[in-house]
Every structure is written in structure tokens, then in C-alpha cells.
Amino acid sequence: MELKQVVKLCDQALDAMKAENIVVIDVTGRSSMSDVLVFATGTSTRHVKALAHAVNSDAKKAGLDSLGLEGADEGQWALVDLGDVVVHIMLPDVRAFYQLERLWESGDEALPEAQRSQA
């Protein structure tokens, strides 16, 4: 599956489960860990858990190998590692505290929603 298709799958899974503030950042060439980081906010620990499991489940249904699902037990910050795409799902206060996307974002690297939808 192409990178854009994986990003679209993650975006759709998160959107379908009512994730808030979905941000997709292309880190190609700036990270050896992945090419795309996806950030989303869940409204409660139960919501964070459900979002992580939905992304993981949809990826598996599409034939992707999930390299890991971390933090879904606690539900404050869950990470779904799909290799070239890593999805971070956090509670609002956790996301505000760590501000991870600010480490990677520099204007044009973030893909706007319209561009993600066309992928």
C-alpha cells in the first residue's frame, strides 16, 4: 500500500471515530523512524483507546502490518506504529503539554485536510 493510502486510511479511521484536531506532518528525510506523523486528540481515555484500536484494526483489515500499539491500556496517549506512518492519539492536556507536532511542523510540511482527502 502506498504511503498516501496509509495516511488516508488513518485519517478516515480517526475521522469516523470523531477524533479531534487531526494533524498530518510529512517528516520524510527528517526522521529515520517514519515518513509521516499523524496526531489526533481523543476526548476521554475511553475515546483514545477506541481511536487507537480503530486505526490498528482498519490497518490490519487493509493488509498492513502494525509494528506496535502502545499506551492503549492507559488511554492518555496511544501510539500506533505502521512503519512509515506513526499515529499519536492523546488526551487534550497531554497533547498540549508535549506539543510534539511543534517539533516537526515548519509551515508547509503539515498536510491540510483537503490535501489528505485527495491522497
C-alpha positions as CSV (number, residue, x, y, z in Angstrom):
1,M,0.0,0.0,0.0
2,E,1.3,3.4,-0.9
3,L,2.2,6.0,1.8
4,K,-0.7,8.3,0.8
5,Q,-3.1,5.5,1.0
6,V,-1.9,4.6,4.5
7,V,-2.3,8.2,5.6
8,K,-5.7,8.3,4.1
9,L,-6.7,5.1,5.9
10,C,-5.5,6.5,9.3
11,D,-7.2,9.9,8.7
12,Q,-10.5,8.2,7.8
13,A,-10.4,5.8,10.8
14,L,-9.8,8.8,13.1
15,D,-12.4,10.9,11.5
16,A,-15.0,8.2,11.6
17,M,-14.5,7.8,15.3
18,K,-14.8,11.6,15.9
19,A,-11.1,12.3,16.7
20,E,-10.4,16.0,17.2
21,N,-7.7,18.2,15.7
22,I,-6.2,15.7,13.3
23,V,-2.8,16.9,12.0
24,V,-0.7,15.1,9.5
25,I,3.0,16.0,9.2
26,D,5.4,14.8,6.5
27,V,8.8,14.1,8.1
28,T,10.3,12.4,5.1
29,G,14.1,12.9,5.2
30,R,14.0,14.4,8.7
31,S,13.4,11.2,10.6
32,S,14.7,7.7,10.2
33,M,11.8,6.3,12.2
34,S,8.9,7.2,9.8
35,D,7.9,9.4,6.9
36,V,4.6,10.7,8.3
37,L,3.4,11.5,11.8
38,V,-0.3,11.7,12.5
39,F,-1.6,13.5,15.6
40,A,-5.1,13.4,16.9
41,T,-7.0,14.2,20.2
42,G,-9.4,12.0,22.0
43,T,-12.0,13.4,24.4
44,S,-11.5,10.8,27.1
45,T,-9.3,7.8,28.0
46,R,-12.0,5.5,26.5
47,H,-12.1,7.6,23.3
48,V,-8.3,7.5,23.0
49,K,-8.3,3.7,23.4
50,A,-11.1,3.3,20.8
51,L,-9.4,5.6,18.3
52,A,-6.1,3.6,18.6
53,H,-7.9,0.3,18.2
54,A,-9.9,1.5,15.3
55,V,-6.7,2.7,13.4
56,N,-4.9,-0.6,14.3
57,S,-7.9,-2.7,13.2
58,D,-8.5,-0.8,9.9
59,A,-4.8,-1.1,9.1
60,K,-4.9,-4.9,9.7
61,K,-8.0,-5.2,7.6
62,A,-6.2,-3.4,4.8
63,G,-3.3,-5.9,5.0
64,L,-0.9,-3.7,6.8
65,D,1.4,-5.0,9.5
66,S,1.1,-3.0,12.6
67,L,4.5,-2.8,14.2
68,G,3.1,-1.8,17.6
69,L,0.2,-0.4,19.6
70,E,1.4,1.3,22.7
71,G,-0.4,3.1,25.5
72,A,-3.9,1.9,24.7
73,D,-4.2,0.3,28.1
74,E,-3.9,3.6,29.9
75,G,-5.6,5.7,27.3
76,Q,-3.9,9.0,27.9
77,W,-1.5,8.7,24.9
78,A,-1.7,5.9,22.4
79,L,0.7,5.2,19.6
80,V,0.0,3.1,16.5
81,D,3.2,2.3,14.6
82,L,2.5,1.4,11.0
83,G,6.1,1.7,9.9
84,D,6.3,4.7,7.6
85,V,3.3,6.2,9.4
86,V,3.1,6.7,13.2
87,V,-0.2,7.8,14.7
88,H,-0.2,9.6,18.1
89,I,-3.6,9.9,19.9
90,M,-3.6,11.9,23.1
91,L,-5.9,13.5,25.6
92,P,-6.1,17.3,25.2
93,D,-3.9,18.1,28.2
94,V,-1.3,15.5,27.3
95,R,-1.1,16.9,23.7
96,A,-0.9,20.5,25.0
97,F,1.8,19.6,27.4
98,Y,4.1,17.7,25.0
99,Q,3.3,19.7,21.8
100,L,5.1,17.1,19.7
101,E,3.8,18.4,16.4
102,R,5.5,21.7,17.0
103,L,8.9,19.9,17.0
104,W,8.2,18.8,13.4
105,E,6.0,21.4,11.9
106,S,7.5,24.3,10.0
107,G,4.7,25.6,7.9
108,D,4.4,23.7,4.7
109,E,5.2,20.2,6.0
110,A,1.7,19.9,7.6
111,L,-0.8,18.5,5.1
112,P,-4.1,20.3,5.2
113,E,-7.3,18.3,5.4
114,A,-8.2,18.9,1.8
115,Q,-4.9,17.5,0.6
116,R,-5.2,14.5,2.9
117,S,-8.6,13.8,1.5
118,Q,-7.3,13.8,-2.1
119,A,-4.5,11.4,-1.3
